[in-house]
């Protein structure tokens, strides 16, 4: 006669034998998360269009993006502490389920014809609050599934999925809004969350190995959230890398806002679409290259090299009002982005204790993303009130700098791009002189084994 305990053990063993493991489990979860990101991108685009068509207000349109991003940044430290308290898979299930419920509420209001503007912002913020669990949980789970030597390649695969979702979302949403309307788009988003939940149901994550520092960090939720920042502060190499990433994101935010008016200063909307499409292909190509290549042996060189290339290409892209030149520069700039980000991610995943990765990665994201809103806010005033007047006909720099890069619409923004390129190069020069940053891979011991623990 089989004892109940033996039966349960046999069932667990059978379940474990069929569940995806290791890199296969990582790829399974990544697929579900990319589908979910694509669905969220569809809803974000469709809701933005819906809000703007009803209000005609750029400010209310911008609030859609703000409500989708701000809760993630603000709640990251607490979300990271919860990720470390819970099983990583549980944290992702909670995040996807909460976001799915918020999306289902939007779908219900849209299908009943009762969706109002005041519904959109709180429901977006609610979904974003649950999404704050996703990135630190997924990043920490990757460390448990992927061998240390392949973490950069896994980062490239992640960036490839993110790039594909970001490119496909507006293209598909533009067609779907006309075909099935906002109601259909939101339902597709809800279905994408079900795909993510299904992939999570298929896998099991091994528990993170406990460390002395992780055990000492237990306390209240807020105290544990604070430990994420203390962990980074005690390691100058990681702190320097984080500040470097925040500085790079500030420049990236300004570029994202101003590339459209730069191109429209000398070309049509159709040409702008081609330029943005070429730029997106650059990010896809860089992500694919990183997925296959895995990055340089010294990953910090990959970070600095990517930023160096971006600074140099900004100097080239702003020289002339030429669509081919701008498109080529945008391709190279975004080609370098996933290489630098994947190398950075691999260093963090290798050097941070697994049972502290949730809170550390959450603080890292909060600090790195904190410069994005600043860049978004400053881009317009810097262009309109500082740089554009300098290169208008008869402007203060029209007879000097204007002789080199041109005068008229868009050329002031081109000058700002050149300045940003010089700032990026200066940042790289300063970073290259920081020994703690340069030697972070050798000075800090690896916190994870090369072979992850077996999935139970």
N, C-alpha and C positions, 0 to 999 in steps of 0.2 A: 504493500500500500504506500502511495506517495504522500509524504507529509506536505501540508499547505506551504510550509516554508520552502521546501524543495521545489514545489510548483511555481511559487513566486520567483525563486531564483532562476528557474528554467525559463520563465517568461521574460525576465529581465535580460538573460543571456541571449535569447532569441531576438529580442528587440534590438539589443546592442549589435548583434551580428548583421542586421539588415540596415541599420542606421548609417548614413554617410559619415565618414570619419576623415580627420586630417584635412588635406587640401580640398578633397571632394566636398566635405562639409562646409568649408569656407566658401567654395564656389557656389554651393547650393544657397547658402544664406545671402551671399552677395547678389545672386540673381533676384531673389525675392525683394531685397532692399532697393535694387535698381528699378524694378517694376513699380514699387511703391513710390520712389522718387519721381518716376515718370508720371504716375497718376497725380501726385501732388503738384507737379509742374503744370499739368493740364488744368487743374482746378485754379491754381494761382493766376494763370493767364486768362482763363475764362471769367473769373471773378473781377480781375482788373478791368477787362473790357466792359463787363456788366456795370461796374461802378462808374466808370468814366462816361459811358453812354447815357447814364441816368443823371449824372451830376455835372458833367463837363468840367469838373474840378481836378486839376493836376495834384493838388494837395490831398484830396480824398483818394485819388488813385494811388499816390505814394504810400498812404496809410495801409494799403493792402500788403505791400512789401514789408513795411515796418512791423505790422502785427504778426507777420509770418516769421520775422527774424528776431525781434526784440526779446520775446519770452525765452528763446533758445539761449541767447547770450546771458540774460539776467538769471535764469534758473540753472545754468550749467553747474556751478559748484555743488548745489544740493543734489542735482540729478546724478552727478558723479559719485557722491557719497552713497547714494542709494544703489548705484550699480555695484559698488564694492561690497555693500551689505547683502545684496541679493545674488542669486545665480544670474550670470550674464544673459542666458537665454530667457529667464523670467523677466529681466528688465526690458529686453527687446519685445517680448510678448505684451507687456504692459504698455510700452510706448506705442506699438502698432495698434493695439486694441483701443487705447484712448483716442488716438488720432482718427481711427476708423469710426468711432462713435460720433466724434465731432463732425466728420464728413457726412455720416448718415443723417445727422440732424439738419445739415445744410441741404442734403438731397430731399429730405421730407418736406422742408419749408418750400423748396423750389417746386417740387411736384404738386404741392397743394396750392401754389400760387400766392403764398403768404410771405415769401422772402422779402424782407425789408433791409435797407442799408444798415440799420443798427444791429441786425442779426449777424451780418457778415464779420465785423471786426472782432467781437468777443468769441465767436466760434472759431475763427482763424487762430486767435490767440490761444484758445483752449487746445486746439490740435497741436499748435506749435509747442505748448508747454509739455505735452506728452512726448513730442518728438525730441525734446532735450535729452531724453534717455537714450536715444538711438545711437548717436555717434560715439559717445564714450563706451557704451556697451559693445558695439560692433568692433571698435578699435581694440578694446581689451580682449574680446573673444578671439580676434584674429591671432593674437599672441599665443593663445592656447591651442590653436588648430594648425598653425603654419610653422615649419621649422625656421629657426632664426635666420639661417642663410638665405631663405626665400622671402623674408618680410618685405624687402624693397620691391620684389616682383609682385607680391600680393598688393602692395600699395599702388603699383602701376595698374593692376587689374581693377582696383577700386576706383582710381581716377578715370579709367576707361569707361566704367559704368556710369560714373557721375557725368562725364562729358557727353556720353550718348544720351542720357536722360535730359540734360540741359539743352542739347541741340534739337532733339526730337520733340520735346514738349511744346515749344511755340509753333513748330511746323504742323504737328498733328492737331493742336488745339485750334489753330486758325481754320483748319478744314472741319473739325468736329463741331465747333460752335455754330457754324452755318448749317451743318447736317442734322445734329441731334440737340442743339441748344445747350444752355447752361445745365439743365436738368440731366441730360444724358451724360455730359462731361463729368458731373459730380458723381453720378452712379458708377462710371468707369473708374473714378478715383477710389471709391469704396471697394470695388472689385479688386483693385490693385493691392489694397491692404489685405484682402483675403488671401491673395497669392503669397504675400510676405508672411502671413501667419501660417500658411500651409508649409512653406519651406522651413520655418522654425519648428514646426511640429515634427518634421522628418529627422531633425538632427539632435544630437546631445553634445553639450560642451563639457570638457573635463573641468573640475574645480581648480582654481588657481592655487599653486603651492603657497603655503603660508610662510611669511617672513617675520623676523623679530620686529622689524620696523612697522609692519602691518599690524601685528598684535598690539604694539604699543600705541597705535593711532586710534584704537577704539575709544568711543566716548559718545557724547550727544551727536545728533545729526549735524548741527552747525559746527561743532568742534571737528568732526571728521571732514566736513567740507573745507574747513580752514587748513587741514593737513595737506591738501593738494597744493596750495600755494607755498606752504612751508617746505614741502619736499623740493619744489623747484628752486626756492630761494637758497637752500643749502647747497645747491649744485650749480656753480657759476657757469659751467659750460651749457647746461640746459637753459638757464636763464638768459644767457646771451643769444642762444638760438631762438628762443621765444621772442625776444625783442627784435631780432632781425626779421622774423616772420611778420610781426606786427607792422614794422616799417614798410615791408614789401606790400602788405595788404593795403596800406594807406595809398600808395601809388597806384595799385591795381584798381581801387575804388574810383579814383579820379579818372583813370583811363576808361573804365566801364561807362561812366556817365558821359564823357566828352568825345568818345570816338564817333558817335553819331553826328553831332554838330560839326566835327572836323571834316568828315567826308561830305556832308550836305553843303558845306561851304563852297565846294567846287564840282559836285557831282549830283546825280539824280537819286531818287529813292531806290530805283532798281539797282543802281550801282552799289548803293549802300548795302542792299541785301546780299549781293555777291561778295562784298568785302567781309561782311559778318559771317557768311557761309564759309569762306576760305579760312577765316580766323578759327571757327569751330572745328574745321578739319585739322588745323594745326594742333589743337588740344587732343583730338582723337589720335592723331599720329604719334604725338609725344607719349600718350598713355599706352598705346600699343607697343611702342618701342621699349618703354620701361617694363611692360609685362613680359616681353621676350628677353630683353637684355638683363634686367635685374639691377642696373646701375653700377657705378664704379665701386672698386673695393673700399676706398675711403669715401664714405657716404657724405661727409661734410664737404668734400670737394665737389660732389654733385650739386649740393645746395648752392655753394658759392659760384660754381661754374654756370648754373642756370641763371642766377641773378646777374652775373657779369654779362651773359649773352643778352638778357632782357634790357639792361642799361644801354648796351651798345646799339641794339636794334631800335631803341627809342630815338637815338640820335639820328639814325638813318631814316626812320619812318616820317619824321617831321620836316625833312629837308625841302621837299617839293610837293605841290598840290597835285599828286598823281595817284590815281586809284590803284594801279598795279603795285606801286611802291608801298602804299599803305597796307594793301592786302598781304603782300609778302612779309612786311614787318609784323603785322598782326599774326600771321601764321607762325613765324619764328618765335614771337613772344609767347604765344600760348603753347607752342611745342615744348618750350622750356619749363612751363609751369608745372605739369605733372611730374617731371623728372625731379625738380627741387622738392616738391611736396612729398613724393614717395620716399625719397632719401631721408627727409626730415622725419617722416612717420616711422620709418624703420629704425632710426636711432632711438626715438622715444620708446618704441615698443621693446627694443632690446635692453635699454638701460633702466627702465622704471620697473620696480617690483610688481609682479602680476597682481597681488592682492591690493595694490594701491593705484592701479592704472585707471580705474573709473574716475576717481576724484582728480588725479593729476591731469588726465587727458581733458576732463571737463574744464578745469581752470585754464589749461593751455588754449582751449578753443575760445573761452571767454576773453582772454587777453588778446589773442590773435585777431579775433573778430571785432574787438572794441574800436579799432581804427577804421573799420569799414564805414560805419555811420558818419564818422568825422570826415572821411574823404568824400562821401556822398554830399554832405552839407556844404563843404568848402568848394567843391568843384565848380558849381554855378557862379558864386560870387567871384572866385578867382578869375574865371574866364571872362565874365561880363564886365567886371569893374577894374580889373588889373591888366590882364594880358591882351584881350581883344582891342582895347583902345590904343595900346602901344603900336599896333601894326595896321591900324586903319590908314587910309590915304591921308597924309599930313600928320600922322601920329608921331610921338616922340622918337620911335625907333624905325620909322618908315625909311629913312635915308641911310640907315646903317645896317641893322639886322635885316631889314626888309629887302635890301639888295641881294641877300643870300638866300632867304627862304620865301620871299614874296610878300605882297601887301594885299589886304582885302579880307573878305569873309573867310573865316576858318584859320587864317594865318596866325592870329594871336593864340589860338588853341594849340597850333603846331609849336609855337614858341614855348608854351607851357609843357608840352610833351618833351621838348629838348631839355628843359630845366629838370623835369622829372628823371630823364635819363641820366643827367649829371648827378642828381641826388642819389639814384640807385647805385651808380658807380662809386660815389663817395662812401655810401653805406657799406658796400662790399670791401672797399679799401680799409675802412675802419675795422670791419669784422675780421678781415684777414690778418690783422695785427693783434687779435685777442687770443693769447695762447690757450686759455681755457676752452674756447670754442673750437680752435683747430685740433686740440688733442682730446676732445670730449669722448671719442670712441675708444681711446686707449687709457685715459685717466679713470673713467668710470667703469667699474666691472659690469659684465653682462649680468642682467638680473633674471634672464630666462635661459633654460637649456636649449641647445641647438635642436633637439628633438622634443616636441611638445608632449605632455603626458597623454596617456591613452584615454580615449573617451570611455566613461563607465558604461 
